[in-house]
Amino acid sequence: MLIAILLIKNISPLRSKRENMNIFSLIW
């Protein structure tokens, strides 16, 4: 979902990709 990716970038743009993937998996 592009919206989820945008939300992750807006919420934690400084976090590592690993954490972003974890958050993305939780949202997914």
DRENDO-1510 file (C-alpha; in Angstrom, 1 decimal, always signed):
<recs>
REC; n; res; u; v; w
REC; 1; MET; +0.0; +0.0; +0.0 .
REC; 2; LEU; +1.5; +3.3; -1.1 .
REC; 3; ILE; -0.4; +5.1; +1.7 .
REC; 4; ALA; +1.3; +3.0; +4.3 .
REC; 5; ILE; +4.7; +3.7; +2.9 .
REC; 6; LEU; +4.0; +7.5; +2.9 .
REC; 7; LEU; +2.8; +7.3; +6.4 .
REC; 8; ILE; +5.9; +5.4; +7.5 .
REC; 9; LYS; +8.1; +8.0; +5.8 .
REC; 10; ASN; +6.2; +10.9; +7.4 .
REC; 11; ILE; +6.2; +9.3; +10.9 .
REC; 12; SER; +9.8; +8.0; +10.9 .
REC; 13; PRO; +11.8; +9.5; +8.0 .
REC; 14; LEU; +15.0; +9.1; +10.1 .
REC; 15; ARG; +14.5; +5.5; +11.1 .
REC; 16; SER; +16.3; +2.6; +9.5 .
REC; 17; LYS; +14.8; +0.6; +6.6 .
REC; 18; ARG; +14.6; -2.5; +8.9 .
REC; 19; GLU; +12.4; -0.6; +11.4 .
REC; 20; ASN; +10.3; +0.7; +8.6 .
REC; 21; MET; +9.8; -2.8; +7.2 .
REC; 22; ASN; +8.8; -3.9; +10.7 .
REC; 23; ILE; +6.2; -1.1; +11.0 .
REC; 24; PHE; +5.0; -1.9; +7.5 .
REC; 25; SER; +4.5; -5.5; +8.3 .
REC; 26; LEU; +2.5; -4.5; +11.4 .
REC; 27; ILE; +0.3; -2.2; +9.3 .
REC; 28; TRP; +0.0; -4.8; +6.6 .
</recs>
